[in-house]
Amino acid sequence: MKDKIAVVTGASSGIGRAVSLRFAADGATVVAVGRNQAELSSLRDEARQFEGVVKPHLADVTETSQMDRLVTETIEFHGKIDILVNAAGIIKNGSIEDTTLDDWDKMMNVNLRSLFYLTQKVVPHLVASKGNIVNVSSVTGLRAFPNVLAYCVSKAATDQLTRCSALELAPKGVRVNAVNPGVVVTNLHKRGGMSEENYETFVANAKNTHPLGRAGTPQEVADLIAFLASDKAGWITGASYPIDGGRGQTCAR
C-alpha cells in the first residue's frame, strides 16, 4: 500500500472508516469521502499515528457534481488513483408490499447509482495506474432476506456490476471485486431507523443467525478489503467474497 492513492467512500463510519485506517496503517494516502465533517476530522486525527495519511473529503456520493470534483481534485493533488473502495451505503426496512418508492429510490441512488457513477469516473485513472476496485456489498446480495427488499436488490445489483465491470476491465489490467459481509457492528441499521434497543437485540441474535456465533467487526471486513486491494490478490477479479460468519450457508430462520 505504500505510495498508493486510495479513494474510500462512506469513510465517516463503519466499514469505510475501518478501511481508511487500515490503508493508512499500511502506508497509503487515503482520500476519505463522507458527509460528516466532524467524523472525517476525527478519522484524520486517528490516522496520524500511521505511516500513511487520511485526507478528508466532504461530499455526498449521490451528487454527481461533487463526485466530479472529488475525482478532479484527487488527480490534481495526487496525480493518480490506485484504489477505489465503494463503501457508502444505507438500509431501510420494507417488503414488496410496503416499500415506498421514495425509500426504493434513495437506496438505489446511494447503494448502486452512486457506485456506478463514481466507478465510471475513476476507471480511466485506474487503467493508467493498473489499479483496482473493491465494492462493499452484503450477504443480502447473495441470499434473499425478508423485509429488506430494496436493500437486497441494490446489493445483488452491486455484485452483478462487480462481475460485469471486472470482465470488461480485465483486458486493461484493472481488477474489480466485492466483499459480502453479514451483520457487522456499525451505525448502518440505526441510521436506517432501528432503535438502540432493537439494534442491541439484533446484534445479540447474531449468535443464532451466524454459525460462528457472533456479529463481525468493521476491522475484519477491512482486513479482507486490504487483501483484495493489494498486489497479493493480483490474480483475483470478479469475485464476491462472503465474510459473514457462515450466515450465507444457512437456511432462513
C-alpha positions in Angstrom: 0.0 0.0 0.0 3.0 2.3 0.4 2.7 5.3 -2.0 -0.8 4.1 -3.2 -3.6 6.7 -3.6 -6.9 5.2 -2.4 -10.4 6.8 -2.6 -12.8 5.4 0.1 -16.4 6.4 0.2 -18.6 6.0 3.3 -15.5 6.8 5.4 -17.3 8.7 8.1 -18.1 5.5 10.0 -18.3 1.7 9.9 -16.5 -0.3 7.3 -15.4 2.7 5.3 -13.7 4.2 8.3 -12.0 0.9 9.2 -10.8 0.6 5.6 -9.4 4.1 5.7 -7.4 3.4 8.9 -6.2 0.0 7.7 -4.9 1.6 4.4 -3.2 4.4 6.3 -1.6 1.9 8.6 -0.3 0.1 5.5 1.2 3.4 4.2 -1.4 4.6 1.7 -2.7 8.1 1.2 -6.5 7.8 1.6 -9.0 10.3 0.3 -11.7 9.7 2.8 -15.2 10.6 1.4 -18.1 11.2 3.7 -20.9 13.6 4.8 -19.9 14.2 8.4 -17.1 16.7 8.8 -16.6 16.0 12.5 -16.2 12.3 11.9 -13.9 12.8 9.0 -11.7 15.1 11.1 -11.6 12.6 13.9 -10.6 9.9 11.3 -7.8 12.1 10.0 -6.5 12.7 13.6 -6.7 9.0 14.5 -4.7 8.1 11.3 -1.8 10.4 12.3 -0.2 7.6 14.2 0.4 5.7 10.9 2.9 5.9 8.1 0.1 6.7 5.6 -2.3 9.7 5.8 -6.0 10.2 5.7 -7.3 13.3 3.8 -10.9 14.1 4.5 -13.2 15.0 1.5 -16.6 16.2 2.4 -19.1 15.1 -0.3 -22.4 13.4 -1.0 -21.9 10.4 -3.2 -25.4 10.9 -4.8 -24.4 14.4 -6.1 -22.7 13.9 -9.5 -21.1 17.3 -9.5 -19.5 16.5 -6.1 -18.1 13.2 -7.4 -16.7 15.0 -10.4 -15.0 17.4 -8.1 -13.7 14.5 -6.0 -12.0 12.8 -8.9 -10.7 16.1 -10.4 -9.2 17.3 -7.1 -7.7 13.9 -6.3 -5.9 13.8 -9.6 -4.8 17.4 -9.3 -3.3 16.9 -5.8 -2.0 13.4 -6.0 -1.6 12.7 -9.8 -3.2 9.3 -9.8 -5.8 6.9 -8.2 -4.7 3.3 -7.5 -7.7 2.0 -5.5 -11.4 2.8 -5.2 -13.4 1.3 -2.3 -17.1 1.9 -2.6 -18.3 1.6 1.0 -21.1 4.2 1.2 -24.5 2.6 1.8 -27.8 2.9 3.5 -30.6 0.5 4.6 -34.3 0.7 5.2 -36.8 -1.9 6.1 -39.6 -2.7 3.7 -41.3 -5.6 1.9 -42.7 -5.9 -1.7 -46.0 -4.7 -0.2 -44.9 -1.7 1.8 -41.6 -0.4 0.5 -42.2 3.2 -0.6 -41.0 4.4 -3.9 -39.0 7.1 -2.1 -37.2 4.6 0.0 -36.5 2.4 -3.0 -35.1 5.4 -4.9 -32.9 6.5 -2.0 -31.4 3.1 -1.6 -30.8 2.6 -5.3 -29.2 6.1 -5.5 -26.8 5.6 -2.7 -26.1 1.9 -2.9 -26.0 1.5 -6.7 -26.3 4.6 -8.9 -23.6 6.5 -7.0 -21.3 3.4 -7.1 -21.8 3.1 -10.9 -21.2 6.8 -11.5 -18.0 7.1 -9.4 -16.6 3.9 -10.8 -17.2 5.2 -14.3 -15.4 8.5 -13.5 -12.4 6.8 -11.8 -11.9 4.0 -14.4 -9.6 6.0 -16.8 -7.3 6.7 -13.9 -7.3 3.1 -12.7 -6.4 2.0 -16.2 -3.5 4.3 -16.1 -2.3 3.0 -12.7 -3.3 -0.6 -13.3 -5.4 -0.2 -10.1 -8.4 -1.9 -8.7 -11.8 -1.6 -7.2 -13.4 -3.2 -4.1 -17.2 -2.8 -3.7 -18.8 -3.3 -0.3 -21.9 -5.5 -1.0 -23.7 -7.7 1.6 -24.7 -11.2 2.3 -28.1 -9.9 1.1 -26.6 -9.6 -2.4 -26.1 -13.4 -2.4 -29.1 -14.6 -0.4 -32.7 -13.3 0.0 -33.9 -12.0 3.3 -37.4 -10.8 4.2 -38.4 -7.1 4.9 -35.2 -5.6 3.3 -36.3 -5.9 -0.3 -34.8 -2.8 -1.8 -31.5 -3.2 0.1 -31.3 -6.8 -1.1 -31.9 -5.8 -4.7 -29.3 -3.0 -4.5 -26.7 -5.3 -3.2 -27.5 -8.1 -5.7 -27.1 -5.4 -8.4 -23.8 -4.4 -6.9 -22.5 -7.9 -7.2 -23.5 -8.1 -10.8 -22.0 -4.7 -11.5 -18.8 -6.0 -10.0 -18.8 -9.1 -12.2 -19.6 -7.2 -15.4 -17.1 -4.4 -14.9 -14.5 -7.0 -13.9 -14.9 -8.8 -17.2 -14.8 -5.6 -19.2 -11.8 -4.1 -17.4 -9.7 -7.2 -17.1 -8.0 -6.7 -20.5 -7.0 -3.2 -19.3 -5.3 -4.6 -16.2 -8.0 -3.3 -13.7 -9.4 -5.7 -11.1 -12.9 -5.4 -9.6 -14.0 -7.4 -6.6 -16.7 -7.2 -3.9 -17.0 -8.2 -0.2 -20.3 -9.5 1.2 -20.5 -9.0 4.9 -23.1 -10.5 7.3 -24.1 -8.5 10.3 -21.3 -6.1 11.2 -21.4 -3.8 14.2 -21.7 -0.4 12.7 -24.2 2.5 12.6 -25.9 1.3 9.4 -29.1 -0.1 10.9 -29.5 2.6 13.5 -29.2 5.3 10.7 -31.8 3.3 8.8 -34.3 3.8 11.7 -33.7 0.9 14.1 -33.9 1.9 17.7 -30.9 1.4 20.1 -32.8 -1.3 22.0 -33.8 -3.2 18.8 -30.3 -2.9 17.5 -28.8 -4.4 20.6 -31.3 -7.3 20.3 -30.5 -7.6 16.5 -26.7 -7.9 17.2 -27.2 -10.3 20.1 -29.2 -12.5 17.8 -26.2 -12.9 15.6 -25.2 -15.8 17.8 -28.2 -17.6 16.4 -28.2 -16.4 12.8 -24.4 -16.7 12.2 -22.9 -20.2 12.5 -19.7 -18.7 14.0 -21.9 -17.3 16.8 -21.4 -13.6 16.6 -21.6 -10.4 14.5 -18.5 -9.2 12.7 -16.4 -6.1 13.2 -15.5 -3.4 10.6 -11.9 -4.2 11.1 -12.4 -7.8 10.0 -14.0 -6.6 6.8 -11.3 -4.0 6.3 -8.6 -6.8 6.5 -10.3 -8.6 3.6 -10.6 -5.4 1.6 -7.0 -4.6 2.2 -6.0 -8.1 0.8 -8.2 -7.7 -2.3 -6.8 -4.2 -2.9 -3.2 -5.4 -2.6 -0.9 -7.0 -5.1 -1.2 -10.3 -3.2 -4.7 -10.6 -4.9 -3.3 -9.9 -8.3 -5.0 -12.9 -9.9 -8.4 -12.3 -8.3 -11.1 -10.4 -10.2 -14.9 -10.6 -10.5 -15.2 -12.3 -7.1 -17.9 -11.7 -4.4 -16.3 -12.7 -1.1 -18.6 -13.7 1.7 -17.3 -12.5 5.1 -20.4 -13.4 7.2 -19.6 -15.8 9.9 -21.2 -18.5 7.8 -24.6 -16.8 7.6 -24.9 -17.3 3.8 -24.6 -21.0 4.3 -27.8 -21.3 6.4 -31.4 -21.7 5.7 -33.9 -18.9 6.6 -34.8 -18.8 10.3 
